[in-house]
């Protein structure tokens, strides 16, 4: 409720209808934070690439073989949002180890982003080292090539406070019922994150509240 009140008066945003690159530190980040945007752009025939930085293979400590599972889940989810497998380049950097590879990440991302007309990436203060380094790398490339960049947030909703966003120029993207449904169906593809034999999945229901909002929040860089 505290977040809903804080976000109530955020200005409505209309994303530019131009070829867009979405950068995802882990499979599912793009759906959780920007699934509605992706669906909205694809509905209008706008090309969207989703760059997968890691395969999310270390989501559960000690679980072997998770990377290929999460690749498939992400491919299925993005197909529901209108993005085909060839539009999902994969960097395969180590999950939870990207912060130590910032230069390598920037070098790998640059050829994939330098011709984009709009970049969507995690906020560099999003309370997860993989998200933060990905946001910094995207910002460096956007500035170097004069590309518009817009940040999304995920962990901020759970680890941050409304006060820390109070002075930021946030924007709200309203979602149609169809876009909300597409996002729900896409997220349902990430079975490994929603269910786990331990009974403690990475994405329990209490973390999904922001994904079910009838809007998404963005921050123009």
C-alpha positions in Angstrom: 0.0 0.0 0.0 2.9 2.4 0.8 4.3 2.0 -2.7 0.8 2.3 -4.3 0.4 5.7 -2.6 3.9 6.8 -3.6 3.3 5.9 -7.2 -0.3 7.2 -7.5 0.6 10.6 -9.1 3.5 9.5 -11.3 3.2 11.0 -14.8 2.0 8.7 -17.6 4.7 7.7 -20.1 4.4 6.9 -23.7 7.4 4.9 -24.9 8.9 5.8 -28.2 7.8 3.5 -31.0 11.3 2.6 -32.2 13.4 -0.5 -32.3 14.1 -1.3 -28.7 16.7 -3.4 -26.9 15.8 -4.7 -23.4 18.8 -5.9 -21.3 18.0 -8.7 -18.7 20.6 -9.7 -16.1 18.7 -13.0 -15.5 16.0 -14.8 -17.4 12.6 -13.4 -16.1 13.8 -9.9 -15.2 12.5 -8.6 -18.5 9.1 -10.2 -17.9 8.8 -9.1 -14.3 9.7 -5.5 -14.9 9.1 -4.8 -18.6 6.8 -7.5 -19.9 3.9 -5.1 -20.5 6.2 -2.7 -22.4 7.5 -5.5 -24.5 4.0 -6.7 -25.3 2.8 -3.2 -26.1 5.7 -2.6 -28.5 5.3 -5.9 -30.3 1.5 -5.3 -30.6 2.4 -2.4 -32.8 5.0 -4.2 -34.8 8.0 -2.6 -33.1 11.2 -4.7 -33.2 12.4 -5.8 -29.7 15.6 -7.6 -28.8 16.0 -9.0 -25.3 19.7 -9.4 -24.4 20.2 -12.2 -21.8 23.3 -11.4 -19.7 23.3 -14.6 -17.7 21.4 -17.9 -17.9 20.4 -17.6 -14.2 22.1 -20.9 -13.5 22.9 -20.1 -9.9 19.4 -19.2 -8.7 19.5 -22.1 -6.2 22.7 -23.0 -4.5 24.0 -26.4 -5.5 21.4 -27.1 -8.2 23.0 -28.4 -11.3 21.7 -27.9 -14.9 19.5 -25.0 -14.2 20.9 -22.8 -17.0 19.4 -24.6 -19.9 16.0 -24.9 -18.1 15.9 -21.1 -17.6 16.9 -20.5 -21.2 13.9 -22.5 -22.3 11.6 -20.8 -19.9 12.8 -17.4 -21.0 12.4 -18.3 -24.7 8.8 -19.5 -24.0 7.9 -16.5 -22.0 9.2 -14.1 -24.6 7.4 -15.9 -27.4 4.2 -15.2 -25.5 5.2 -11.5 -25.4 5.9 -11.5 -29.1 9.7 -11.9 -29.2 11.1 -14.9 -31.1 14.2 -16.8 -30.1 16.5 -15.2 -32.7 15.8 -11.9 -31.0 17.3 -13.1 -27.7 21.1 -12.9 -27.9 22.7 -14.6 -24.9 26.0 -13.5 -23.3 26.2 -16.4 -20.9 28.1 -14.5 -18.2 28.2 -16.1 -14.7 25.0 -15.6 -12.7 25.7 -13.6 -9.6 29.2 -13.0 -10.8 28.6 -10.2 -13.4 29.8 -7.4 -11.0 33.3 -8.7 -11.3 33.2 -8.5 -15.1 32.0 -5.0 -15.8 34.5 -4.3 -18.6 33.7 -7.7 -20.2 30.0 -7.1 -20.0 30.3 -3.6 -21.5 32.4 -5.0 -24.4 29.9 -7.8 -25.1 26.9 -5.5 -24.9 28.2 -2.7 -27.1 27.7 -4.3 -30.5 24.2 -5.4 -29.5 23.2 -2.0 -28.3 25.0 0.6 -30.4 22.4 0.5 -33.2 19.3 0.4 -30.9 17.0 3.4 -31.0 16.0 2.9 -27.4 17.6 0.9 -24.5 15.7 -0.5 -21.5 17.9 -1.7 -18.7 17.9 -2.2 -14.9 18.4 0.8 -12.7 22.0 1.0 -11.5 20.8 1.2 -7.9 18.4 -1.8 -8.0 19.7 -3.7 -4.9 21.3 -6.6 -6.8 24.9 -6.5 -8.0 24.0 -8.1 -11.4 21.3 -5.6 -12.0 23.5 -2.7 -10.9 26.4 -3.5 -13.1 24.1 -4.2 -16.1 22.6 -0.8 -15.6 26.0 0.9 -15.4 27.2 -0.8 -18.6 24.0 0.1 -20.5 24.4 3.7 -19.4 28.0 3.9 -20.5 27.1 2.6 -24.0 24.0 4.8 -24.2 26.0 7.9 -23.4 28.8 6.9 -25.8 26.4 6.5 -28.7 23.8 9.1 -27.7 21.0 6.5 -27.4 17.9 7.2 -25.3 18.0 4.9 -22.2 15.2 4.1 -19.8 15.7 2.2 -16.5 13.3 -0.4 -15.0 13.3 -1.5 -11.3 12.6 -4.8 -9.6 14.4 -5.4 -6.3 13.9 -1.7 -5.4 10.2 -2.5 -4.7 11.3 -5.0 -2.1 14.6 -3.6 -0.7 14.1 0.1 -1.1 11.7 2.7 0.2 9.4 5.3 -1.5 11.5 8.0 0.1 14.6 7.1 -2.0 12.6 7.5 -5.2 10.8 10.7 -4.1 12.9 13.1 -6.2 13.4 10.9 -9.3 11.5 11.6 -12.5 9.6 8.3 -12.6 7.2 7.5 -15.4 4.1 5.2 -15.4 3.2 3.0 -18.4 -0.5 1.9 -18.1 -1.1 -1.6 -19.3 -4.2 -2.8 -21.2 -6.0 -5.9 -19.9 -4.5 -7.8 -22.8 -1.0 -6.7 -22.0 -1.5 -7.6 -18.3 -2.7 -11.1 -19.4 0.2 -11.6 -21.7 2.6 -10.7 -18.9 1.0 -13.1 -16.5 1.1 -15.9 -19.1 4.8 -15.1 -19.8 5.7 -15.1 -16.2 3.9 -18.5 -15.7 6.5 -19.9 -18.1 9.2 -19.4 -15.5 8.3 -22.5 -13.5 11.7 -23.0 -12.0 11.5 -19.7 -10.2 7.8 -20.0 -9.1 8.1 -23.5 -7.7 10.9 -25.5 -6.0 11.2 -28.8 -4.2 12.5 -26.9 -1.1 9.2 -25.1 -0.8 11.1 -21.8 -1.1 11.1 -20.6 -4.7 13.1 -17.6 -5.9 9.8 -15.8 -6.7 7.3 -16.5 -3.9 3.9 -14.8 -4.2 4.9 -11.8 -2.0 7.6 -10.8 -4.5 5.2 -10.8 -7.4 2.9 -7.9 -6.3 4.7 -5.3 -8.4 4.5 -7.5 -11.5 0.7 -7.6 -11.2 0.2 -3.8 -11.1 -1.9 -2.5 -14.0 1.1 -0.3 -15.0 4.9 -0.5 -15.1 7.2 2.1 -13.7 10.3 3.4 -15.5 13.0 6.0 -15.0 14.3 7.9 -18.0 18.1 8.1 -17.7 
